[in-house]
Amino acid sequence: MSTNIASYIDHTILNPDAGAADIERICAEAATYAFFSVCVNPIWVSTVSAALAGSGVKTCSVIGFPFGAIPTAAKVAEARGAIVDGANEIDMVINIASAKSGDEEALVAEITAIAEAVHAGGAILKVIIETALLTDDEKVLACRASVRAGADFVKTSTGFAGGGATVKDVALMRATVGPDLGVKASGGVRSLETAHAMIAAGATRLGSSSGVAIVEGEQGAEGY
């Protein structure tokens, strides 16, 4: 078993049909393996925060998920609600259309509003740019906007857009944001080999529903 890798992993369950028993199992696994966090949809944040109390494992929630196509004010409200419920980290989906149209200023305005709310609540913000839907130039633009807006991380993917993290994208994102911002590789990270490759490319966090398989050196099942 690789224990060092566990500290990189946001143990994730984002499928819409996940129930209370699934959430409880994920939390128990996270506490057992000392993953960095458990990442869930907002409806489960209070459950996860309570289950992880005293474990050292953080609670992470997604907002504007999975499409990002909701007003900024709604994303801000969603983030604030998740933090009130116990979230320590917020993973937001950008307005992907802004990136596709080259509107960096719109992205900066959106991410800044959410970053300010998240930081005021004592949490950190990861910005999901959805690399599967962007060209390299658009990825760079979204990463640059995230830096300008004061985000703490950029993140590759929701895992719901037909593609996940690649070593190439992680390296591009790291080169764009520089050494100080976090880079989270998510979507399709299901083995220890892949996890190490993402870290070598510049990832400082990994999002995966296959956390147990990764630390046990096994191949995870299909999924996030």
Secondary structure, 3 states (H helix, E strand, C coil): CCCHHHHHEEEEECCCCCCHHHHHHHHHHHHHHCCCEEEECHHHHHHHHHHCCCCCCEEEEEECCCCCCCCHHHHHHHHHHHHHHCCCEEEEECCHHHHHCCCHHHHHHHHHHHHHHHHHCCCEEEEECCHHHCCHHHHHHHHHHHHHHCCCEEECCCCCCCCCCCHHHHHHHHHHHCCCCEEEEECCCCCHHHHHHHHHHCCCEEEECCHHHHHCCCCCCCCC
